[in-house]
Amino acid sequence: MESTLGILASDREQQLTAALTTFGNSGQLNFFTASNPFNASVPTNGFDTDNLTAIGSNEQQQIANFIVSQNSEIFSYSGSERATSSTSPVQQKSNSEAMTAGTYLLTGMRTANQLDLSDPGNSLATARNIGVADNNRLTFNDFVGVDDNDDYYRFTINNNSDLSLRIDVLNGTGIELIQDNNRNGEADYDELLGRDYASAGASGEINFFNLTPGDYYVAVYSFSGYKNYNLNLAATPATGFSSNYGYGLVDANAAVARTFNSPVKFPEVPNVGGNDWARDMVNAPEVWQGGITGNGIVVAVVDSGVDYNHLDLDANIWQNADEIPNNQIDDDRNGYVDDIRGWDFAWNDNNPMDWNGHGTHVAGAIAAERNGFHITGVAPNAKIMPVKVWDPYNWNINSIAEGIRYAANNGANVINLSLSDYRLSSKVIEDAVQYANSKGSVVVMSAGNDYSSQPDYPAKNADRFGMAVGGIDRNSKMADFSNRAGSKPLDYIVAPGVDVVSTTPYNTYNKKTGTSMAAPHVAGVAALVLNANPNLTPAQVKQILTSTANANEIIA
């Protein structure tokens, strides 16, 4: 597998930033984040025991009533039975016995005595039934502690929904989302969908996207003493976003059809096959057959350089028409002398030649010529702007940011950033990507190869600008190494990134694996969309790509 950022990835031991096992629900992840020295995630077992203080049971209230608005879809769970040190909550009268039917005089809300609250809900098998959660917001106030170890709530989803769980406590309480697939009344290992922990002064959250219809459970548990908690559950219609694969596999045919406002896509054509299987997967050949090949669109490859002499790329290398070659004068006054085919920001010269093949491989996936031999890029008539920003001996945050700005200032319609690393969490790079977006460049970023539940930087910022891209194999299975989309909606789609054949220096071809290979397929599709309509803004291009992505065949 190719390095995430060449030299940037080679000097540190790879760390797992999340467990990526899929549990009991199509396209979903367990978001329990593993400890990592390079982020601020919650450790799996390093709980803040210094802040876990026991509180006497006489200070706690057992909550007994559900109050349901007559004209609202908002539920609230509240009550007033007090637990004493001599009487456990289990021994007290049931919640249902404490409720009275009719209208609550002060609030105009009616009590929900139709709900099944006949037991304290201290196990999965006896979970409190809160009914159907579709399009509902529910709030529960209760406590867990020595005599009331866990609280379980059961709810039903009838339609695909996005679910948000949040718990607020003083400290030391956790939440879990469970689906009891085998209906044995126990939370088996492979039925845990998500987990989080609320430490001192913080909240615990689980966000799930595209939760499929079925019965689900929420568990609240304490690690020491009594804990009052406030649990909020919100279920809304699914947006189509998956925490695994975002919006799905990029689809060039559907995207270009959407660009033309056509309900009909280009007719299917036979797969090219062979070394171009990845281009078949994104449905590029159908678009070529329709006459859209990326003509007139410039894609900057901000990377390790590009072998601009490669016989499958040389006709598609961008030329700076405003610069006179080799006259030692900055003819176009852009600050770079004789930048006739891009710039090398690693060594500050006008020779952005590739040093290790990474950038050349990326360039071929985008725009290798359609010349009848070896491979064809997604947008075979687009122009590649080589922008070299790193090599084994020279790289820094500023050179990467300067390369992004150079590409935007010199007319790149699309910028491919097959770069990802925790050290790229920099406002300098963030500002450069935002600047490129403001100049009209669609910025496409690899999600990273850290086996994480969320993208690495700079792709992690795709909730605001740019697009993040994860990797799949030729069987549409998410690559194990590929960073997933994460719990926060962002512009994330996937593309082929395993054993992709493309150009490498000195007129060679090789297979490479990584989200670095997936991103250029999306950059190529963006070039096809802009070929169809050059007036689209970056926001419009992103909306087209995400809304036409195909999630139906992705194996999470």
Secondary structure as the mmCIF struct_conf table of DSSP 4:
data_model
#
loop_
_struct_conf.conf_type_id
_struct_conf.id
_struct_conf.beg_label_comp_id
_struct_conf.beg_label_asym_id
_struct_conf.beg_label_seq_id
_struct_conf.end_label_comp_id
_struct_conf.end_label_asym_id
_struct_conf.end_label_seq_id
BEND BEND1 THR A 4 LEU A 5
TURN_TY1_P TURN_TY1_P1 GLY A 6 GLY A 6
HELX_RH_AL_P HELX_RH_AL_P1 ILE A 7 SER A 10
TURN_TY1_P TURN_TY1_P2 ASP A 11 ASP A 11
BEND BEND2 ARG A 12 ARG A 12
BEND BEND3 ALA A 18 ALA A 18
BEND BEND4 GLY A 24 ASN A 25
TURN_TY1_P TURN_TY1_P3 SER A 26 GLY A 27
HELX_LH_PP_P HELX_LH_PP_P1 THR A 33 SER A 35
TURN_TY1_P TURN_TY1_P4 PRO A 37 PHE A 38
BEND BEND5 ASN A 39 ASN A 39
HELX_LH_PP_P HELX_LH_PP_P2 SER A 41 PRO A 43
BEND BEND6 THR A 44 ASN A 45
HELX_RH_3T_P HELX_RH_3T_P1 THR A 49 ASN A 51
HELX_RH_3T_P HELX_RH_3T_P2 SER A 57 GLU A 59
STRN STRN1 GLN A 61 GLN A 62
STRN STRN2 ASN A 65 VAL A 68
BEND BEND7 GLN A 70 ASN A 71
BEND BEND8 GLU A 73 GLU A 73
STRN STRN3 ILE A 74 SER A 78
STRN STRN4 GLU A 81 ARG A 82
HELX_LH_PP_P HELX_LH_PP_P3 ALA A 83 ALA A 83
STRN STRN5 THR A 84 THR A 84
TURN_TY1_P TURN_TY1_P5 SER A 85 SER A 86
STRN STRN6 THR A 87 THR A 87
HELX_RH_3T_P HELX_RH_3T_P3 PRO A 89 GLN A 91
BEND BEND9 GLN A 92 GLN A 92
HELX_LH_PP_P HELX_LH_PP_P4 LYS A 93 SER A 94
TURN_TY1_P TURN_TY1_P6 ASN A 95 ASN A 95
HELX_RH_3T_P HELX_RH_3T_P4 SER A 96 ALA A 98
BEND BEND10 GLY A 102 GLY A 102
STRN STRN7 THR A 103 THR A 103
TURN_TY1_P TURN_TY1_P7 LEU A 105 THR A 107
STRN STRN8 ARG A 110 THR A 111
TURN_TY1_P TURN_TY1_P8 ASN A 113 GLN A 114
BEND BEND11 LEU A 115 LEU A 115
BEND BEND12 SER A 118 ASP A 119
BEND BEND13 SER A 123 LEU A 124
TURN_TY1_P TURN_TY1_P9 ALA A 125 THR A 126
STRN STRN9 ARG A 128 VAL A 132
TURN_TY1_P TURN_TY1_P10 ASP A 134 ASN A 135
STRN STRN10 ARG A 137 VAL A 144
BEND BEND14 GLY A 145 ASP A 147
STRN STRN11 ASP A 150 ILE A 157
BEND BEND15 ASN A 159 ASN A 159
STRN STRN12 SER A 161 VAL A 169
BEND BEND16 LEU A 170 GLY A 172
STRN STRN13 THR A 173 ILE A 178
TURN_TY1_P TURN_TY1_P11 ASN A 181 ASN A 182
BEND BEND17 ASN A 184 GLU A 186
HELX_RH_3T_P HELX_RH_3T_P5 TYR A 189 GLU A 191
STRN STRN14 LEU A 192 ALA A 198
TURN_TY1_P TURN_TY1_P12 ALA A 200 GLY A 201
STRN STRN15 SER A 203 LEU A 211
HELX_LH_PP_P HELX_LH_PP_P5 THR A 212 THR A 212
BEND BEND18 PRO A 213 PRO A 213
STRN STRN16 GLY A 214 SER A 222
BEND BEND19 PHE A 223 GLY A 225
STRN STRN17 LYS A 227 PRO A 237
BEND BEND20 GLY A 240 GLY A 240
STRN STRN18 SER A 242 SER A 242
TURN_TY1_P TURN_TY1_P13 SER A 243 TYR A 245
STRN STRN19 GLY A 246 GLY A 246
TURN_TY1_P TURN_TY1_P14 TYR A 247 TYR A 247
STRN STRN20 LEU A 249 LEU A 249
HELX_RH_AL_P HELX_RH_AL_P2 ALA A 252 THR A 259
TURN_TY1_P TURN_TY1_P15 PHE A 260 ASN A 261
BEND BEND21 PRO A 263 VAL A 264
HELX_LH_PP_P HELX_LH_PP_P6 LYS A 265 GLU A 268
HELX_RH_3T_P HELX_RH_3T_P6 GLY A 274 ASP A 276
HELX_RH_AL_P HELX_RH_AL_P3 TRP A 277 MET A 281
TURN_TY1_P TURN_TY1_P16 VAL A 282 ASN A 283
HELX_RH_AL_P HELX_RH_AL_P4 ALA A 284 GLN A 289
TURN_TY1_P TURN_TY1_P17 GLY A 290 GLY A 291
BEND BEND22 THR A 293 THR A 293
TURN_TY1_P TURN_TY1_P18 ASN A 295 GLY A 296
STRN STRN21 VAL A 298 ASP A 303
BEND BEND23 SER A 304 SER A 304
TURN_TY1_P TURN_TY1_P19 TYR A 308 ASN A 309
TURN_TY1_P TURN_TY1_P20 LEU A 311 LEU A 313
HELX_RH_3T_P HELX_RH_3T_P7 ASP A 314 ASN A 316
STRN STRN22 ILE A 317 ILE A 317
TURN_TY1_P TURN_TY1_P21 ALA A 321 ASP A 322
BEND BEND24 GLU A 323 GLU A 323
TURN_TY1_P TURN_TY1_P22 PRO A 325 ASN A 326
BEND BEND25 ASN A 327 ILE A 329
TURN_TY1_P TURN_TY1_P23 ASP A 331 ASP A 332
BEND BEND26 ASN A 334 GLY A 335
TURN_TY1_P TURN_TY1_P24 VAL A 337 ASP A 338
TURN_TY1_P TURN_TY1_P25 ILE A 340 ARG A 341
STRN STRN23 TRP A 343 ASP A 344
TURN_TY1_P TURN_TY1_P26 PHE A 345 ASN A 348
STRN STRN24 ASP A 349 ASP A 349
BEND BEND27 ASN A 350 ASN A 350
BEND BEND28 TRP A 355 GLY A 357
HELX_RH_AL_P HELX_RH_AL_P5 HIS A 358 ALA A 367
BEND BEND29 ASN A 371 HIS A 374
BEND BEND30 VAL A 378 ALA A 379
TURN_TY1_P TURN_TY1_P27 PRO A 380 ASN A 381
HELX_LH_PP_P HELX_LH_PP_P7 ALA A 382 ALA A 382
STRN STRN25 LYS A 383 LYS A 388
BEND BEND31 PRO A 392 TYR A 393
HELX_RH_AL_P HELX_RH_AL_P6 ILE A 397 ASN A 409
TURN_TY1_P TURN_TY1_P28 ASN A 410 GLY A 411
BEND BEND32 ASN A 413 ASN A 413
STRN STRN26 VAL A 414 LEU A 417
HELX_RH_3T_P HELX_RH_3T_P8 TYR A 422 LEU A 424
HELX_RH_AL_P HELX_RH_AL_P7 LYS A 427 SER A 438
TURN_TY1_P TURN_TY1_P29 LYS A 439 GLY A 440
HELX_LH_PP_P HELX_LH_PP_P8 SER A 441 SER A 441
STRN STRN27 VAL A 442 SER A 446
BEND BEND33 ASN A 449 ASP A 450
BEND BEND34 SER A 453 GLN A 454
TURN_TY1_P TURN_TY1_P30 TYR A 457 PRO A 458
HELX_RH_3T_P HELX_RH_3T_P9 ALA A 459 ASP A 463
TURN_TY1_P TURN_TY1_P31 ARG A 464 ARG A 464
BEND BEND35 PHE A 465 GLY A 466
STRN STRN28 MET A 467 ILE A 472
TURN_TY1_P TURN_TY1_P32 ARG A 474 ASN A 475
BEND BEND36 SER A 476 SER A 476
STRN STRN29 LYS A 477 MET A 478
HELX_LH_PP_P HELX_LH_PP_P9 ALA A 479 ALA A 479
TURN_TY1_P TURN_TY1_P33 ASP A 480 PHE A 481
BEND BEND37 SER A 482 SER A 482
BEND BEND38 SER A 487 LYS A 488
BEND BEND39 ASP A 491 ASP A 491
STRN STRN30 TYR A 492 PRO A 496
BEND BEND40 VAL A 498 ASP A 499
STRN STRN31 VAL A 500 THR A 504
TURN_TY1_P TURN_TY1_P34 PRO A 505 ASN A 507
STRN STRN32 THR A 508 LYS A 512
BEND BEND41 GLY A 514 GLY A 514
HELX_RH_AL_P HELX_RH_AL_P8 THR A 515 ALA A 532
TURN_TY1_P TURN_TY1_P35 PRO A 534 ASN A 535
HELX_RH_AL_P HELX_RH_AL_P9 PRO A 538 THR A 548
STRN STRN33 ASN A 550 ASN A 550
TURN_TY1_P TURN_TY1_P36 ASN A 552 GLU A 553
STRN STRN34 ILE A 555 ILE A 555
#
